[in-house]
Amino acid sequence: MKNYSKQTKDVNDFLEILSKDHPRVAEGFTAIHKAASEDGVISSKHKELIALAIAITIRCEGCIACHIKTALEQSASEKEIIETIGVAIAMGGGPSVVYGEKAYKAMKEFKATLTI
């Protein structure tokens, strides 16, 4: 069984390493991520759901873990996440079913452990 909490921690730990070893890249990534994720005409919750759909279609497990966690922290409901998985499947076909299942399991794992 995948541990999505650990996977999220591993991604964040690597960003810390990168910020020491290649600070300009880490700062650039962090700045663009922050700018793209903040509330605007589209809420930060909906941006996380968009990012989740993209993560599923491009088959990025670390991205799925991080965006599920943040979507839940942004008060995304289980139904919203499941519909997002559905959109990703419609756009990405069979491989998105496989990665949609990973997103679903990540959601269940985080819902069981996060206090939101």
Buried (B, 14 or more C-beta within 10 A) or exposed (E): EEEBBEBBEEBEEEBEEBBEEEEEEBEEBEEEEEEEBEEEEEEBBBBBBBBBBBBBBBBBBBBBBBBBBBBBBBEBEEEBBEEBBEBBBEEBEEBBEEBBEBBBBBBBBBEEEEEE
